[in-house]
Amino acid sequence: MNFKRREFVKLGGIGLAGAILIPPFLKSCTGGVNLSKGSEGYLNHFEVTPQLLQKVISAAMEKGADYADLFFEHTISNNSTLEDGKVNQAYSNIGFGVGIRVLKGDQTGYAFSESITPEDMLKAARTAANIANSSGKALSADITEFVSPNYYPVGTSWENTSIKDKIPFLQKVNDSIFAADKRVTKVNATIGDSTSYIMFYSSEGKLAYDFRPMVYMYVTSIMEQNGRIENFGVSRSARLGSEFLTEQLVDSLSKEVVAKNALLFEAGKPKAGEMEVVMSPGESGILLHEAIGHAFEADFNRKKTSIFSDKMNKKVAENFITIVDDGTLHSDRGSLNVDDEGNATERTVLVDKGILTSYLHDRISANYYKVKPTGNGRRQNFRYVPIPRMRCTRMENGPHKNEEIIASVKNGIYVDSFSNGQVNIGAGDFTFFVKSGYLIENGKLTKPIKDINIIGNGPRALADISMAGDDTKLSDSTWTCGKDGQSVPVTMGLPTVKIRKLTVGGTNA
């Protein structure tokens, strides 16, 4: 009896790490292999058997590869947008296919197929296998299941949530923003959600699977005052089902976007030059992500392009600085139950009391450094190879108070909202665009500032953090990281920190 994929999507109950409630007749699809109901469900979802997985892996290995893996993905995504007071745009998209990776020495072969018929998968496997040119290996038929924890349980799945359920929240946030300030002339609001079914199988016999929800809500307010127009956008994102949409969410987004938009009418630019910079807790974690985190990704260090490639076990910051990359946070946008190489995710300590203690590893870099993978092998989708990527990168609490840090600055700036950033991995030089903040004059926050660039060097900025607050906060905004043409969801966090010196682009002195 054949169980159609769409029927499975509707009927599957989401439990621990995507464990599925499977009807008894599905046991036959395992071909006698004793598997959990979760694994049985995912095999049925992709209409494959353990024997077919083994056959495709054998084809990938037939020219003498060292290792091969299969990455199956089925993603359903939806987007609904309100503009001019009405929800006037909505669309859905389905991504479905398998990526096949083959490793031989330091070479990688990769092919993908949007069809997972046996013929198409075997063709893709043999294409990826072409990097090797010797006789193949005999493979064990034993399957080892990896059943992961569940860091993002779902109440109501997005597949059981219609656009009619989302429209009231878009309308409420629109009405709330217009009611809050008469200067509001326009509101844009978007709800985007996705549901991903992931299954992984390797030549080592590892079988892993994951159910990955994702949602974000983004709101932009546009105001006009005396002919001058300002705009500001805020967002929230999480790995949750439709329980994410609440009255509290609407209220929080509305208040924040109106307050920050209104403040821009009072804001100016500081004088340009080098000065002390205080980073606010939360969104300022972009400093860690761009200026420091990318340089901790092990592929850059393995290739000696990162400025931290010779800094392992050396002092890189003050002894009150500890930096972690964590994939285990509850419902966090950057969390993973299992990474895209079938490895357990974890809390990885990168800098421990000022000492660099680990890079972020995928399978390739872990083999190179003779360490365990850290669960950072990530890919945009089945069309891409996995590479080391961040998850949630944050600095832990320091010994100082927020008020104490600000009071220590005579002339500088306090920054709290960012729109983007970029870094040169080799040299470590970075640039951030700051949307809003304040001047600090004689130890006090004074005039609002906006639209400035901050320029610096990652390792130098890390070493120049002279104070760190006890108020670490995670940003729950919709952060997406780009690297090597791939984009993945991430989060970040920071306490209040003071950096001794950064270059601020403002008005001419």
Secondary structure as the mmCIF struct_conf table of DSSP 4:
data_model
#
loop_
_struct_conf.conf_type_id
_struct_conf.id
_struct_conf.beg_label_comp_id
_struct_conf.beg_label_asym_id
_struct_conf.beg_label_seq_id
_struct_conf.end_label_comp_id
_struct_conf.end_label_asym_id
_struct_conf.end_label_seq_id
HELX_RH_AL_P HELX_RH_AL_P1 ARG A 5 LEU A 11
HELX_LH_PP_P HELX_LH_PP_P1 GLY A 12 ILE A 14
HELX_RH_3T_P HELX_RH_3T_P1 LEU A 16 GLY A 18
HELX_RH_3T_P HELX_RH_3T_P2 PRO A 24 THR A 30
TURN_TY1_P TURN_TY1_P1 GLY A 31 GLY A 32
HELX_RH_AL_P HELX_RH_AL_P2 LYS A 37 HIS A 45
TURN_TY1_P TURN_TY1_P2 PHE A 46 GLU A 47
HELX_RH_AL_P HELX_RH_AL_P3 PRO A 50 MET A 61
TURN_TY1_P TURN_TY1_P3 GLU A 62 GLY A 64
BEND BEND1 ASP A 66 ASP A 66
STRN STRN1 TYR A 67 GLU A 83
TURN_TY1_P TURN_TY1_P4 ASP A 84 GLY A 85
STRN STRN2 LYS A 86 LYS A 104
TURN_TY1_P TURN_TY1_P5 GLY A 105 ASP A 106
STRN STRN3 GLN A 107 SER A 113
BEND BEND2 GLU A 114 GLU A 114
BEND BEND3 THR A 117 THR A 117
HELX_RH_AL_P HELX_RH_AL_P4 PRO A 118 ALA A 128
HELX_RH_3T_P HELX_RH_3T_P3 ALA A 129 ILE A 131
BEND BEND4 SER A 134 SER A 134
HELX_LH_PP_P HELX_LH_PP_P2 SER A 135 ALA A 138
STRN STRN4 THR A 144 PHE A 146
BEND BEND5 TYR A 151 TYR A 152
BEND BEND6 GLY A 155 THR A 156
HELX_RH_3T_P HELX_RH_3T_P4 TRP A 158 ASN A 160
HELX_RH_AL_P HELX_RH_AL_P5 ILE A 163 ALA A 180
TURN_TY1_P TURN_TY1_P6 LYS A 182 ARG A 183
STRN STRN5 VAL A 184 SER A 202
TURN_TY1_P TURN_TY1_P7 SER A 203 GLU A 204
STRN STRN6 LYS A 206 GLN A 225
TURN_TY1_P TURN_TY1_P8 ASN A 226 GLY A 227
STRN STRN7 ARG A 228 ALA A 238
BEND BEND7 ARG A 239 ARG A 239
HELX_RH_3T_P HELX_RH_3T_P5 SER A 242 PHE A 244
HELX_RH_AL_P HELX_RH_AL_P6 GLU A 247 LEU A 263
HELX_RH_3T_P HELX_RH_3T_P6 LEU A 264 GLU A 266
STRN STRN8 GLY A 268 GLY A 268
HELX_LH_PP_P HELX_LH_PP_P3 PRO A 270 PRO A 270
STRN STRN9 LYS A 271 LYS A 271
HELX_LH_PP_P HELX_LH_PP_P4 ALA A 272 ALA A 272
STRN STRN10 GLY A 273 MET A 279
HELX_LH_PP_P HELX_LH_PP_P5 SER A 280 SER A 280
TURN_TY1_P TURN_TY1_P9 PRO A 281 GLY A 282
HELX_RH_3T_P HELX_RH_3T_P7 GLU A 283 GLY A 285
HELX_RH_AL_P HELX_RH_AL_P7 ILE A 286 ILE A 286
HELX_RH_PI_P HELX_RH_PI_P1 LEU A 287 GLY A 293
HELX_RH_3T_P HELX_RH_3T_P8 HIS A 294 PHE A 296
STRN STRN11 GLU A 297 GLU A 297
HELX_RH_AL_P HELX_RH_AL_P8 ALA A 298 ARG A 302
TURN_TY1_P TURN_TY1_P10 LYS A 303 LYS A 304
BEND BEND8 SER A 306 SER A 306
TURN_TY1_P TURN_TY1_P11 ILE A 307 ASP A 310
TURN_TY1_P TURN_TY1_P12 MET A 312 ASN A 313
BEND BEND9 LYS A 314 LYS A 314
STRN STRN12 LYS A 315 LYS A 315
BEND BEND10 ALA A 317 ALA A 317
TURN_TY1_P TURN_TY1_P13 ASN A 319 PHE A 320
STRN STRN13 ILE A 323 ASP A 326
BEND BEND11 GLY A 327 GLY A 327
BEND BEND12 LEU A 329 LEU A 329
TURN_TY1_P TURN_TY1_P14 HIS A 330 SER A 331
TURN_TY1_P TURN_TY1_P15 ARG A 333 GLY A 334
BEND BEND13 ASN A 337 ASN A 337
STRN STRN14 VAL A 338 VAL A 338
TURN_TY1_P TURN_TY1_P16 ASP A 340 GLU A 341
BEND BEND14 GLY A 342 GLY A 342
HELX_LH_PP_P HELX_LH_PP_P6 ASN A 343 ASN A 343
STRN STRN15 ALA A 344 ALA A 344
HELX_LH_PP_P HELX_LH_PP_P7 THR A 345 THR A 345
STRN STRN16 ARG A 347 ASP A 352
TURN_TY1_P TURN_TY1_P17 LYS A 353 GLY A 354
STRN STRN17 ILE A 355 LEU A 356
STRN STRN18 LEU A 360 LEU A 360
HELX_RH_AL_P HELX_RH_AL_P9 ARG A 363 TYR A 369
TURN_TY1_P TURN_TY1_P18 LYS A 370 LYS A 370
BEND BEND15 VAL A 371 VAL A 371
BEND BEND16 GLY A 375 GLY A 375
STRN STRN19 GLY A 377 ARG A 378
BEND BEND17 GLN A 380 ASN A 381
TURN_TY1_P TURN_TY1_P19 PHE A 382 ARG A 383
BEND BEND18 TYR A 384 TYR A 384
STRN STRN20 ILE A 387 PRO A 388
BEND BEND19 ARG A 391 ARG A 391
STRN STRN21 CYS A 392 MET A 395
HELX_LH_PP_P HELX_LH_PP_P8 GLU A 396 ASN A 397
BEND BEND20 PRO A 399 PRO A 399
STRN STRN22 HIS A 400 HIS A 400
HELX_RH_AL_P HELX_RH_AL_P10 ASN A 402 ALA A 407
TURN_TY1_P TURN_TY1_P20 SER A 408 SER A 408
BEND BEND21 LYS A 410 LYS A 410
STRN STRN23 ASN A 411 VAL A 423
TURN_TY1_P TURN_TY1_P21 ILE A 425 ALA A 427
STRN STRN24 ASP A 429 GLU A 441
TURN_TY1_P TURN_TY1_P22 ASN A 442 GLY A 443
STRN STRN25 LYS A 444 ASN A 457
HELX_RH_AL_P HELX_RH_AL_P11 GLY A 458 ALA A 463
TURN_TY1_P TURN_TY1_P23 ASP A 464 ASP A 464
STRN STRN26 ILE A 465 ALA A 468
STRN STRN27 GLY A 469 GLY A 469
BEND BEND22 ASP A 470 ASP A 470
STRN STRN28 LYS A 473 LYS A 483
TURN_TY1_P TURN_TY1_P24 ASP A 484 GLY A 485
STRN STRN29 GLN A 486 LEU A 494
STRN STRN30 VAL A 497 GLY A 505
STRN STRN31 THR A 507 THR A 507
#
